[in-house]
Amino acid sequence: MDAFTAGLLQRIKATQSDLSKARETGDDYLADVEQAELEDLQRLAAEHGVAVTAA
């Protein structure tokens, strides 16, 4: 796995975690921000052929 792929997968994992925390605490604004970030990262992964597994 190259550095780009590893970094991207790490960012996706961290964003998924942050999104879960935001939802758990009821922070709707932060949840929206994290959801948008996650969607951007997933789009980037798809554009570069990086397989993202569900966490």
Secondary structure, DSSP 8 states (H G I E B T S, - for coil): --HHHHHHHHHHHHHHHHHHHHHHHT-HHHHHHHHHHHHHHHHHHHHTT------
